[in-house]
Amino acid sequence: MYKSENNKFLVLKRNDGGNLVIVLDDFLDGVLVSLDPFFEEKGVRATATSGIRTEDEQMELIRQKALKANLDLVYLDCATADLRSIVHAGGHDQPYWQILWSQLLAKGQMINPPIPAKAEFEYRHADGRTIPAGNKVGLSEHQRAEAIDLSRNDLNLIARTVMYAVSKGVNGITKVLVEPNNGAVHLSCRRG
């Protein structure tokens, strides 16, 4: 059981059966516990939707985002294909997931690859920078147990509440990034 399961305003995501769908470690759990009083003070309700992810979970998230972005109209088998299979596209061999991931970035869907990889197309980062094709992107902070995503309410209000909490002494949060295309506020977290 996580201590943050007792939070009142910044709650953990659960599925329809009431089971938790977020994975945390003690550090990330502590960050959520420390944020909750500030969410309560400001009257802001939010949900922690993502914490730690595995490589396979990152690949599956790419598949789900690809389907939501209608990439299955171009890549007809993306709903069922083995995402690790190698295909010839863009003039070279690459894993199927890399094609879908690169397309998502080009469409503005910020997501890291399950392993470090080069983006096939130019894309615009959530912070507004234009990133050239061929840029190598590393693992998701979620895979390194260094991130939490928050959602549910107005994203800017969530971000302001987190920044307020940090200004009042909450430790462990190094960056707050509003990701409107992902419907989330991404918190970069560091121990110590």
N, C-alpha and C positions, 0 to 999 in steps of 0.2 A: 504494500500500500504506500502511496505517495502522501507526503504531508500536505501537498497542494490539493489533494482531494477534499480537504476541509475549507478551501477558499470559498468565499461568498460571491465575489464579483468577477474574478479572473479564474474561470473554471476550466476543467479539462474536457476535451472532446470525448464523447461517447457515441457508440453506434446505437441503432434503433433498439437493440436488446439491453441497453444500459451498460455495456462493457466498454472499458477504456480503449481508445484506439491510438493513444499517444504513448510513446516510450520515453522515459526520462532516466537520468541518473541522479544521484543525490545533489550534485551541483545545480543542474538545471531545475530540479524540483525546488531547491532553495531559492533560486531566482524568482520563480513564480510565487512562492510563499511571501517573499519580501515585497513583491509588487502589489499583491492583493490589497493591503490597507490603503494604498494610494488610489487604486481603482475605486475602492469603496468611498474614500474621501471625495473624489470627483464625481461619484455617481455613474461611473462608466462600467458597463458590463462587456466582457469579452471572453473569448474562448481560445485556449491554447490548442491549436489544431495539429501541430507537428513538432516533434522533438528529435529524437535519434532515429536515423534510418539506416538500413543495411543497403548494400550494393543492389541486391535483388529488389528491395522496396523502391529504390531510386529508379531502377529500370521500369518497374511497374507504374510508377508515377508518370514517367515519360510516356508510356503507352496510354494511360488514362487521359493525360493532357492532349496527346495526339488525336485521340478519338473525339474529345471535346472540341478540338480545333478543326474537326472534319478532315483530318489528313487521311482517314480511311477512304476518302473519295479518290485520292491519288495513289495511296499505298493500300490496295484493297485487302491485303491479309494482315494489316497491322494489329487487328484485334486478337489474332490467334497465333501469329508468327513467333518463332523462337527469336527473341530480341538479340541473342548472342550470335545468331547465324551470320555468316559473312556473305555480303552481296557486293556486286560490282555496280557502283554508282559514282557519278562525279569523276569518272576517269580512273578510279582506283577501287581496290577492295576495302571494305570497312564493315563493322558490325551494323546490323539493321538498326539498333537503337540509336547509333550515331547519326544516321540519316534523319530519323524522326526528331531527335534532339536538336540538330542544326536547323531543321525547318521550324521548330517551335521558337527557337531564339529569333529567327528572322521574322516571325510573326509577333514578337514582343512578349513571349512567354518565358520569363526568366526561370531557368532551372539548370542546375549543374549536372554534368554527366556522372554516371556511376563510377567511372574511372577517369583519370585525366585524359582529355581529348581535345582535338582541334575543331573549332567550329567551321563548317563548310561555307557559311555565308556571313556577310556583314550583318551586324545587328546593333540595336540600341539598348544599352544597359538600363536598368531601372533608375539609375542616377542621372540619366540623360546623355552619357558619353556614347559616341559611335565607336563600335569595336570592329576592326577589320576582319575579313574572312581569314582563316588560318590561325587565329588567336587561340592559344592553348588555354583551356579552362580546367581548373583543378577540381578536386572532390568538393562536394557540398559540405558546408559547415555542419549540416545535419548528420552526415556520415562520420564526422569527427567529434560528435557530441558537443558542438560549440554553437548551437542555434536553437531558437524556438520561433515558431510562427504563431501570431495571434490574429484572430479574425472576429467576425460577428457584427460589430458595431461600425460606426464611421471610422475608416482607417486612419484618417488624420487625427481624430480625437484619441484613438488608441495610442498613436505615436506620441502625441503631446503629453498624454498621461504617463507614458513610460519615461519620456525625457524629464518630466516634472519629478518623477520618483528618483531618477538618477541624480538630479540636482539637489535632492533632499538626502542623498547618501546611499541609495541602493547601489550595491557593487555588483560587478560581474558583467555588465552590459557595455560593450564597446562601440556598437553602432546600431542605429535604428533606421531601417529602410522600408518606406512605404512601397508596396508592390501592387498597384491597382489592377494590373492584368492578372495577377494571381489571387487577388482578393485577400491579401494578407499584409501584416506588418512583420517584417523579418527582424529578429533581434540577434545580433552577433554577440556571443558570450565568451568570456575568457576567465579561466580560473586564476586566483591569486591576485 
